[in-house]
Amino acid sequence: MKEYTNDEITVFWDQKKCIHSAECLKSQPGVFDVHKSPWINMDAATSEEIMAAIDRCPSGALSYRRNEELGRPIDQSGRPPAEIKVMKDGPLLIRGRCALIGEEGKTISEKGPFALCRCGRSDKKPFCDGSHRS
């Protein structure tokens, strides 16, 4: 997981969860630019604008925490503990507080959201990598 920070928030990017929906790029193209390195420019928008863009991420690959809250679990969504949404011709989107446990009983990730493959084509199983589009 990569981290990007400014004075107010820290943004986390978990590449293995990314399904390349490009919601971040559409919402804040000045902040999120895959053609630049680093690809997240924390100075290109306000923290509120960056958080709003991250809230649109369907897979949970992007998340954030206010710097004063780091280290403490928080639930900003106000949603139920777990919510599963079936996307038409796409992944299962799991949001809320839940852990993802692998077939051997080992914890894969301790916090959602997740976009889980349901087509069987993903190279990042159990996570979706967008292979369902082809």
N, CA, C and O of each residue as an XYZ file, in Angstrom:
536
protein
N       0.842     -1.171      0.000
C       0.000      0.000      0.000
C       0.891      1.239      0.000
O       1.860      1.320      0.756
N       0.556      2.191     -0.848
C       1.301      3.447     -0.932
C       0.535      4.530     -0.175
O      -0.691      4.488     -0.070
N       1.283      5.497      0.349
C       0.689      6.594      1.102
C       1.115      7.927      0.509
O       2.256      8.101      0.081
N       0.171      8.863      0.492
C       0.407     10.228      0.029
C      -0.207     11.144      1.079
O      -1.314     10.879      1.549
N       0.475     12.200      1.453
C      -0.044     13.007      2.553
C       0.105     14.497      2.292
O       0.957     14.935      1.518
N      -0.744     15.257      2.955
C      -0.604     16.701      3.061
C      -0.750     17.034      4.544
O      -0.665     16.131      5.376
N      -0.964     18.275      4.894
C      -1.049     18.644      6.310
C      -2.294     18.091      6.998
O      -2.301     17.946      8.221
N      -3.339     17.781      6.246
C      -4.617     17.404      6.848
C      -4.959     15.922      6.735
O      -5.483     15.335      7.682
N      -4.666     15.306      5.577
C      -5.079     13.915      5.359
C      -3.939     13.085      4.790
O      -2.973     13.613      4.240
N      -4.076     11.780      4.934
C      -3.191     10.829      4.279
C      -4.057      9.945      3.392
O      -5.064      9.394      3.837
N      -3.653      9.818      2.140
C      -4.359      8.989      1.164
C      -3.593      7.674      1.037
O      -2.364      7.657      0.954
N      -4.338      6.584      1.023
C      -3.763      5.255      0.884
C      -4.219      4.674     -0.451
O      -5.389      4.788     -0.815
N      -3.295      4.052     -1.176
C      -3.636      3.389     -2.434
C      -3.174      1.949     -2.364
O      -1.990      1.662     -2.191
N      -4.142      1.042     -2.502
C      -3.880     -0.392     -2.491
C      -4.068     -0.901     -3.917
O      -5.190     -1.172     -4.344
N      -2.974     -1.025     -4.642
C      -3.012     -1.368     -6.063
C      -3.742     -2.683     -6.328
O      -4.423     -2.815     -7.345
N      -3.610     -3.649     -5.434
C      -4.229     -4.953     -5.687
C      -5.752     -4.889     -5.662
O      -6.411     -5.787     -6.187
N      -6.325     -3.843     -5.060
C      -7.776     -3.685     -5.038
C      -8.315     -2.906     -6.233
O      -9.515     -2.935     -6.503
N      -7.430     -2.207     -6.954
C      -7.867     -1.295     -8.008
C      -8.484     -2.046     -9.193
O      -7.887     -2.976     -9.734
N      -9.697     -1.621     -9.586
C     -10.359     -2.223    -10.750
C     -10.350     -1.259    -11.939
O     -10.987     -1.524    -12.959
N      -9.643     -0.164    -11.812
C      -9.445      0.812    -12.893
C     -10.761      1.384    -13.417
O     -10.953      1.522    -14.625
N     -11.657      1.712    -12.497
C     -12.920      2.338    -12.894
C     -12.722      3.801    -13.271
O     -13.580      4.393    -13.926
N     -11.604      4.388    -12.864
C     -11.215      5.765    -13.188
C     -12.124      6.828    -12.570
O     -12.148      7.964    -13.044
N     -12.861      6.482    -11.535
C     -13.700      7.476    -10.865
C     -12.849      8.598    -10.283
O     -13.255      9.760    -10.306
N     -11.670      8.259     -9.760
C     -10.785      9.280     -9.197
C     -10.309     10.241    -10.290
O     -10.270     11.455    -10.088
N      -9.949      9.682    -11.446
C      -9.463     10.501    -12.556
C     -10.560     11.432    -13.078
O     -10.306     12.595    -13.389
N     -11.770     10.906    -13.166
C     -12.884     11.715    -13.660
C     -13.222     12.842    -12.688
O     -13.554     13.953    -13.101
N     -13.134     12.542    -11.395
C     -13.524     13.507    -10.378
C     -12.480     14.597    -10.161
O     -12.828     15.771    -10.037
N     -11.193     14.216    -10.112
C     -10.115     15.164     -9.838
C      -8.903     14.875    -10.722
O      -7.898     14.361    -10.229
N      -8.973     15.195    -12.021
C      -7.857     14.881    -12.917
C      -6.555     15.599    -12.566
O      -5.479     15.140    -12.948
N      -6.636     16.702    -11.855
C      -5.419     17.385    -11.440
C      -4.711     16.687    -10.290
O      -3.497     16.811    -10.129
N      -5.474     15.957     -9.497
C      -4.909     15.230     -8.356
C      -4.424     13.859     -8.794
O      -3.316     13.446     -8.452
N      -5.264     13.149     -9.558
C      -4.972     11.782     -9.957
C      -4.581     11.762    -11.435
O      -5.419     11.990    -12.307
N      -3.314     11.489    -11.710
C      -2.810     11.494    -13.079
C      -1.853     10.321    -13.253
O      -0.724     10.352    -12.763
N      -2.309      9.288    -13.954
C      -1.513      8.068    -14.119
C      -0.272      8.280    -14.990
O       0.590      7.404    -15.059
N      -0.177      9.420    -15.646
C       0.976      9.698    -16.497
C       2.089     10.440    -15.751
O       3.130     10.741    -16.335
N       1.878     10.735    -14.473
C       2.877     11.429    -13.676
C       3.345     10.534    -12.540
O       2.667      9.579    -12.161
N       4.494     10.853    -12.012
C       5.009     10.138    -10.855
C       5.451     11.161     -9.818
O       6.309     11.989    -10.125
N       4.923     11.143     -8.640
C       3.867     10.247     -8.175
C       2.533     10.579     -8.840
O       2.296     11.717     -9.245
N       1.680      9.588     -8.946
C       0.432      9.767     -9.683
C      -0.638     10.508     -8.889
O      -1.658     10.904     -9.453
N      -0.420     10.703     -7.580
C      -1.348     11.480     -6.760
C      -0.644     12.746     -6.305
O       0.376     12.691     -5.618
N      -1.204     13.903     -6.701
C      -0.660     15.205     -6.341
C      -1.559     15.812     -5.265
O      -2.630     16.341     -5.560
N      -1.113     15.728     -4.031
C      -1.909     16.181     -2.887
C      -2.068     17.693     -2.832
O      -2.881     18.196     -2.057
N      -1.303     18.433     -3.641
C      -1.377     19.893     -3.641
C      -2.319     20.437     -4.711
O      -2.498     21.651     -4.813
N      -2.920     19.565     -5.504
C      -3.722     20.011     -6.647
C      -5.185     20.287     -6.317
O      -5.937     20.733     -7.184
N      -5.601     20.025     -5.068
C      -6.990     20.284     -4.665
C      -7.030     20.376     -3.147
O      -6.058     20.054     -2.463
N      -8.159     20.817     -2.639
C      -8.319     20.863     -1.186
C      -8.489     19.438     -0.654
O      -8.826     18.520     -1.401
N      -8.253     19.274      0.623
C      -8.445     17.958      1.238
C      -9.885     17.488      1.079
O     -10.125     16.301      0.855
N     -10.841     18.395      1.191
C     -12.253     18.032      1.037
C     -12.543     17.532     -0.375
O     -13.298     16.576     -0.552
N     -11.950     18.173     -1.379
C     -12.147     17.736     -2.765
C     -11.501     16.372     -3.003
O     -12.067     15.529     -3.699
N     -10.330     16.157     -2.434
C      -9.657     14.865     -2.571
C     -10.480     13.770     -1.887
O     -10.659     12.688     -2.447
N     -10.977     14.046     -0.687
C     -11.792     13.054      0.025
C     -13.065     12.726     -0.744
O     -13.479     11.567     -0.795
N     -13.691     13.739     -1.346
C     -14.912     13.506     -2.130
C     -14.612     12.607     -3.333
O     -15.411     11.733     -3.669
N     -13.468     12.819     -3.976
C     -13.085     11.970     -5.113
C     -12.839     10.541     -4.648
O     -13.260      9.594     -5.313
N     -12.168     10.377     -3.526
C     -11.874      9.043     -3.003
C     -13.153      8.330     -2.590
O     -13.254      7.112     -2.736
N     -14.117      9.059     -2.085
C     -15.406      8.457     -1.708
C     -16.119      7.836     -2.905
O     -16.994      6.988     -2.726
N     -15.762      8.244     -4.117
C     -16.362      7.681     -5.340
C     -15.698      6.375     -5.773
O     -16.213      5.694     -6.660
N     -14.562      6.010     -5.164
C     -13.828      4.804     -5.548
C     -14.650      3.574     -5.186
O     -14.874      3.326     -4.001
N     -15.107      2.793     -6.169
C     -15.991      1.665     -5.863
C     -15.274      0.458     -5.260
O     -15.910     -0.366     -4.603
N     -13.975      0.342     -5.471
C     -13.276     -0.870     -5.036
C     -12.609     -0.743     -3.675
O     -12.244     -1.748     -3.066
N     -12.450      0.472     -3.198
C     -11.731      0.671     -1.953
C     -10.225      0.720     -2.127
O      -9.486      0.727     -1.142
N      -9.761      0.755     -3.372
C      -8.317      0.854     -3.614
C      -7.768      2.164     -3.063
O      -6.626      2.223     -2.608
N      -8.583      3.208     -3.104
C      -8.212      4.490     -2.518
C      -8.988      4.692     -1.220
O     -10.199      4.477     -1.171
N      -8.295      5.097     -0.195
C      -8.941      5.443      1.070
C      -8.150      6.585      1.693
O      -7.089      6.957      1.190
N      -8.657      7.136      2.775
C      -7.972      8.242      3.429
C      -8.294      8.251      4.911
O      -9.267      7.649      5.367
N      -7.462      8.938      5.631
C      -7.694      9.198      7.041
C      -7.214     10.614      7.317
O      -6.224     11.075      6.749
N      -7.927     11.287      8.192
C      -7.444     12.579      8.659
C      -6.197     12.304      9.494
O      -6.169     11.343     10.263
N      -5.189     13.117      9.355
C      -3.917     12.866     10.017
C      -4.055     12.755     11.530
O      -3.330     11.985     12.160
N      -4.982     13.520     12.125
C      -5.148     13.428     13.572
C      -5.835     12.131     13.995
O      -5.825     11.781     15.175
N      -6.424     11.424     13.048
C      -7.131     10.182     13.369
C      -6.341      8.926     13.020
O      -6.797      7.817     13.299
N      -5.180      9.078     12.424
C      -4.404      7.904     12.024
C      -4.129      7.020     13.229
O      -3.826      7.495     14.323
N      -4.242      5.748     12.998
C      -4.017      4.787     14.077
C      -5.286      4.373     14.786
O      -5.283      3.396     15.534
N      -6.387      5.105     14.565
C      -7.657      4.741     15.188
C      -8.634      4.326     14.100
O      -8.807      5.056     13.124
N      -9.279      3.169     14.242
C     -10.248      2.774     13.221
C     -11.440      3.731     13.212
O     -11.988      4.076     14.259
N     -11.826      4.148     12.013
C     -12.994      5.023     11.881
C     -13.867      4.528     10.747
O     -13.387      3.865      9.828
N     -15.117      4.840     10.810
C     -16.061      4.490      9.757
C     -16.734      5.771      9.305
O     -17.652      6.261      9.962
N     -16.277      6.318      8.182
C     -16.795      7.591      7.696
C     -18.083      7.430      6.892
O     -18.787      8.409      6.645
N     -18.394      6.197      6.481
C     -19.511      6.017      5.559
C     -20.870      6.109      6.234
O     -21.842      6.513      5.595
N     -20.962      5.744      7.507
C     -22.259      5.692      8.162
C     -23.116      4.550      7.667
O     -24.311      4.501      7.958
N     -22.533      3.639      6.930
C     -23.277      2.504      6.382
C     -23.339      1.358      7.372
O     -22.641      1.388      8.385
N     -24.159      0.348      7.106
C     -24.218     -0.824      7.973
C     -22.861     -1.527      8.031
O     -21.997     -1.264      7.194
N     -22.661     -2.419      9.008
C     -21.375     -3.095      9.144
C     -20.889     -3.751      7.858
O     -19.687     -3.723      7.593
N     -21.748     -4.329      7.061
C     -21.332     -4.907      5.779
C     -22.459     -4.740      4.775
O     -23.634     -4.910      5.100
N     -22.079     -4.404      3.553
C     -23.041     -4.199      2.477
C     -22.418     -4.781      1.220
O     -21.275     -4.462      0.892
N     -23.154     -5.631      0.511
C     -22.650     -6.256     -0.709
C     -23.529     -5.815     -1.866
O     -24.752     -5.948     -1.819
N     -22.894     -5.289     -2.906
C     -23.626     -4.839     -4.088
C     -23.129     -5.620     -5.300
O     -21.925     -5.688     -5.549
N     -24.050     -6.203     -6.047
C     -23.719     -6.926     -7.271
C     -23.738     -5.915     -8.408
O     -24.761     -5.283     -8.672
N     -22.598     -5.766     -9.079
C     -22.504     -4.850    -10.203
C     -22.846     -5.604    -11.487
O     -22.356     -6.712    -11.708
N     -23.678     -5.010    -12.327
C     -24.042     -5.644    -13.592
C     -22.779     -5.884    -14.413
O     -22.021     -4.956    -14.694
N     -22.565     -7.141    -14.792
C     -21.395     -7.537    -15.579
C     -20.086     -7.086    -14.936
O     -19.133     -6.745    -15.637
N     -20.038     -7.084    -13.615
C     -18.843     -6.623    -12.918
C     -18.644     -7.348    -11.603
O     -19.198     -8.426    -11.388
N     -17.854     -6.755    -10.726
C     -17.490     -7.416     -9.474
C     -18.583     -7.324     -8.413
O     -19.609     -6.669     -8.602
N     -18.337     -7.988     -7.310
C     -19.115     -7.802     -6.093
C     -18.423     -6.702     -5.307
O     -17.233     -6.809     -5.012
N     -19.148     -5.651     -4.966
C     -18.581     -4.563     -4.178
C     -19.008     -4.753     -2.732
O     -20.200     -4.765     -2.426
N     -18.039     -4.900     -1.851
C     -18.298     -5.094     -0.432
C     -17.839     -3.847      0.293
O     -16.669     -3.473      0.209
N     -18.738     -3.207      0.998
C     -18.425     -2.003      1.767
C     -18.813     -2.236      3.216
O     -19.603     -3.126      3.532
N     -18.252     -1.437      4.072
C     -18.561     -1.538      5.489
C     -17.457     -2.258      6.233
O     -16.409     -2.569      5.667
N     -17.700     -2.516      7.493
C     -16.707     -3.147      8.351
C     -16.765     -4.659      8.196
O     -17.726     -5.298      8.624
N     -15.739     -5.223      7.586
C     -15.662     -6.673      7.435
C     -14.229     -7.070      7.123
O     -13.429     -6.259      6.656
N     -13.920     -8.337      7.389
C     -12.594     -8.870      7.073
C     -12.750     -9.848      5.917
O     -13.778    -10.512      5.788
N     -11.722     -9.932      5.080
C     -11.703    -10.880      3.967
C     -10.759    -12.015      4.358
O      -9.569    -11.794      4.584
N     -11.299    -13.222      4.437
C     -10.548    -14.398      4.875
C     -10.362    -15.336      3.683
O     -11.324    -15.656      2.986
N      -9.115    -15.778      3.450
C      -8.801    -16.677      2.347
C      -9.211    -18.111      2.659
O      -9.625    -18.420      3.776
N      -9.092    -18.989      1.653
C      -9.540    -20.367      1.800
C      -8.781    -21.146      2.871
O      -9.317    -22.110      3.418
N      -7.551    -20.752      3.181
C      -6.784    -21.423      4.239
C      -7.070    -20.822      5.601
O      -6.468    -21.237      6.592
N      -7.974    -19.858      5.678
C      -8.309    -19.231      6.940
C      -7.442    -18.041      7.294
O      -7.585    -17.464      8.372
N      -6.551    -17.671      6.401
C      -5.652    -16.534      6.631
C      -6.351    -15.240      6.210
O      -7.023    -15.191      5.180
N      -6.184    -14.198      7.019
C      -6.783    -12.904      6.703
C      -6.049    -12.267      5.529
O      -4.834    -12.075      5.573
N      -6.797    -11.945      4.486
C      -6.239    -11.281      3.310
C      -6.208     -9.775      3.538
O      -5.215     -9.114      3.233
N      -7.281     -9.246      4.066
C      -7.373     -7.821      4.372
C      -8.339     -7.655      5.530
O      -9.336     -8.370      5.627
N      -8.042     -6.715      6.402
C      -8.863     -6.536      7.595
C      -9.872     -5.415      7.486
O     -10.599     -5.143      8.441
N      -9.931     -4.758      6.337
C     -10.925     -3.700      6.209
C     -11.394     -3.602      4.774
O     -10.600     -3.741      3.843
N     -12.684     -3.362      4.591
C     -13.235     -3.114      3.280
C     -13.033     -1.654      2.941
O     -12.437     -0.937      3.744
N     -13.478     -1.188      1.840
C     -14.249     -1.940      0.853
C     -13.375     -2.801     -0.051
O     -12.165     -2.602     -0.168
N     -14.042     -3.770     -0.688
C     -13.377     -4.666     -1.627
C     -14.198     -4.736     -2.906
O     -15.415     -4.551     -2.876
N     -13.545     -4.999     -4.020
C     -14.221     -5.359     -5.268
C     -13.731     -6.769     -5.575
O     -12.572     -6.970     -5.937
N     -14.614     -7.730     -5.430
C     -14.234     -9.126     -5.591
C     -14.648     -9.656     -6.958
O     -15.752     -9.399     -7.438
N     -13.732    -10.402     -7.571
C     -13.974    -10.978     -8.887
C     -15.107    -11.991     -8.816
O     -15.171    -12.797     -7.888
N     -15.996    -11.948     -9.797
C     -16.994    -13.005     -9.892
C     -17.020    -13.655    -11.271
O     -17.810    -14.566    -11.521
N     -16.135    -13.171    -12.183
C     -16.079    -13.771    -13.522
C     -15.019    -14.870    -13.598
O     -15.059    -15.702    -14.504
N     -14.073    -14.881    -12.658
C     -13.024    -15.887    -12.651
C     -11.807    -15.554    -13.493
O     -10.877    -16.358    -13.552
N     -11.774    -14.394    -14.152
C     -10.667    -14.047    -15.050
C      -9.576    -13.210    -14.407
O      -8.512    -13.037    -15.002
N      -9.803    -12.690    -13.221
C      -8.856    -11.776    -12.593
C      -7.524    -12.451    -12.301
O      -7.475    -13.599    -11.860
N      -6.446    -11.719    -12.556
C      -5.110    -12.177    -12.172
C      -4.801    -11.819    -10.726
O      -3.760    -12.207    -10.196
N      -5.716    -11.067    -10.079
C      -5.500    -10.635     -8.700
C      -6.536    -11.251     -7.758
O      -6.866    -10.656     -6.732
N      -7.051    -12.436     -8.095
C      -8.085    -13.058     -7.275
C      -7.654    -13.127     -5.820
O      -6.491    -13.410     -5.533
N      -8.556    -12.876     -4.919
C      -9.997    -12.766     -5.083
C     -10.459    -11.392     -5.546
O     -11.653    -11.185     -5.765
N      -9.516    -10.431     -5.701
C      -9.888     -9.082     -6.096
C     -10.120     -8.997     -7.604
O      -9.492     -9.714     -8.383
N     -11.018     -8.125     -7.993
C     -11.282     -7.846     -9.404
C     -10.151     -6.987     -9.964
O      -9.667     -6.076     -9.293
N      -9.734     -7.278    -11.185
C      -8.748     -6.421    -11.862
C      -9.307     -5.807    -13.137
O      -8.557     -5.243    -13.934
N     -10.610     -5.909    -13.336
C     -11.243     -5.328    -14.515
C     -11.260     -6.254    -15.717
O     -11.698     -5.844    -16.792
N     -10.794     -7.505    -15.571
C     -10.740     -8.451    -16.701
C     -12.102     -8.777    -17.263
O     -12.202     -9.210    -18.411
N     -13.162     -8.581    -16.486
C     -14.518     -8.876    -16.951
C     -14.917     -8.025    -18.154
O     -15.849     -8.373    -18.880
N     -14.218     -6.917    -18.365
C     -14.569     -6.012    -19.474
C     -14.244     -6.604    -20.848
O     -14.850     -6.216    -21.847
N     -13.285     -7.547    -20.904
C     -12.892     -8.099    -22.201
C     -13.669     -9.355    -22.549
O     -13.453     -9.940    -23.610
